[in-house]
Each structure stands twice: as structure tokens, then as C-alpha cells.
Amino acid sequence: MLFQHDPGEPLGAWKTIREDARGLYVEGLLSPGVARAQEVHQLMKAGALDGLSIGFQTVKAKTDRGGVRRILEADLWEISIVTFPMLPSASVSNVKNARFFRDKETELVRTMRRAARMMKL
């Protein structure tokens, strides 16, 4: 986990990385002993910083007839917390207990998971 794609600014570690129907889903922890991570955490809690961006190398791609390049395979190098993500939907949706859900489906899934956990108790 980097800040603004800067390898000199590690912030923490990603604990979950998976692809889902929407794209890349990640969960991570900011390192409490890192000053920049503490600053980023406060900005994220305030909703002032919420972008995510990936650094990768294309392994396999093809260009369609319309000139659109499609990446078929990539090596993921890093995932950064950034001010301006290339895709506006690439964003942080949950900071500890401060939730900033951008879509109702995510909120519904989280509510269902909480209910299922409670039913197991």
C-alpha cells in the first residue's frame, strides 16, 4: 500500500485482494507507526482522501477494431491511495467505522454479512 504511487511512501499492507463483478476489491491496514499513514487515515475518515489507483505492467493486451486497447492479463505491482484516481469509482468505501458507501449493493452485502454473523452467535 503506497501513497500517490511513491515507493518511498509505504502506508501499510493489503490484507485482501480479489477480483469481483465490479473489478478489483481490496481491504488493507494502515501502519499505525507511520506518520504519513496517520495523516492519510485522518484525511480518509474526513472523506477528504478516498481515491485508489493501481500500478501494473501489461502482460497481454489486444486492440479491437475501434482502436480500444483491452488489457487481458497484467502483473499487479502496487495499489496506492491517491488524491485523483483515473477511475472516479476506484475509491475507499469504508474507513474503520466511518462508512462512505458509493452504491447500495455494497451496503446491502455488508448488512447481510453482519446479519449472518449475528445469526451464527
ZAMARGU-4260 file (C-alpha; in steps of 0.2 Angstrom, whole numbers, plus 5000, padded with zeros to 4 digits):
<rodrens>
0) 5000/5000/5000 | 5008/5016/4994 | 5004/5034/4995 | 5002/5043/4977 | 5012/5028/4969
5) 5028/5034/4978 | 5038/5018/4983 | 5046/5029/4996 | 5029/5032/5004 | 5023/5015/5010
10) 5007/5016/5021 | 5003/4999/5026 | 4998/4982/5019 | 4983/4975/5009 | 4975/4960/5018
15) 4963/4955/5005 | 4965/4957/4986 | 4952/4949/4974 | 4943/4952/4958 | 4924/4953/4959
20) 4910/4958/4947 | 4914/4976/4949 | 4933/4975/4947 | 4947/4974/4960 | 4942/4973/4978
25) 4954/4977/4992 | 4955/4978/5011 | 4970/4984/5020 | 4978/4991/5036 | 4987/5007/5038
30) 5003/5005/5048 | 5000/5015/5065 | 5018/5019/5067 | 5020/5028/5050 | 5017/5046/5052
35) 5011/5048/5034 | 4999/5033/5037 | 4991/5043/5052 | 4989/5058/5041 | 4981/5048/5027
40) 4969/5039/5040 | 4963/5056/5046 | 4960/5063/5029 | 4951/5047/5024 | 4940/5047/5040
45) 4935/5065/5035 | 4931/5060/5017 | 4945/5071/5010 | 4955/5057/5003 | 4947/5042/4995
50) 4955/5038/4978 | 4963/5021/4974 | 4974/5018/4959 | 4985/5003/4953 | 5002/5001/4947
55) 5004/4987/4935 | 5013/4980/4919 | 5003/4974/4905 | 5007/4955/4901 | 4994/4953/4887
60) 4983/4965/4878 | 4974/4967/4861 | 4967/4982/4852 | 4950/4980/4844 | 4944/4987/4828
65) 4938/5003/4836 | 4956/5006/4842 | 4952/5002/4860 | 4966/4993/4869 | 4960/4979/4881
70) 4971/4973/4894 | 4969/4954/4895 | 4982/4950/4908 | 4993/4961/4920 | 5005/4960/4934
75) 4999/4970/4948 | 5014/4979/4956 | 5005/4990/4969 | 4989/4998/4975 | 4990/5016/4980
80) 4979/5028/4990 | 4978/5044/4979 | 4970/5061/4978 | 4964/5059/4960 | 4961/5041/4954
85) 4959/5038/4935 | 4943/5030/4938 | 4931/5040/4949 | 4923/5024/4955 | 4940/5017/4961
90) 4938/5023/4979 | 4939/5019/4998 | 4921/5014/5004 | 4925/5011/5022 | 4937/5018/5035
95) 4937/5009/5051 | 4919/5014/5057 | 4916/5029/5045 | 4907/5022/5030 | 4907/5031/5013
100) 4897/5019/5003 | 4895/5024/4985 | 4882/5011/4980 | 4868/5002/4988 | 4874/4985/4983
105) 4889/4986/4994 | 4879/4992/5009 | 4867/4978/5006 | 4880/4965/5005 | 4889/4971/5021
110) 4872/4972/5030 | 4868/4954/5025 | 4886/4948/5031 | 4883/4957/5048 | 4866/4948/5050
115) 4873/4931/5045 | 4887/4933/5058 | 4875/4938/5071 | 4864/4923/5067 | 4879/4911/5070
120) 4881/4918/5088
</rodrens>
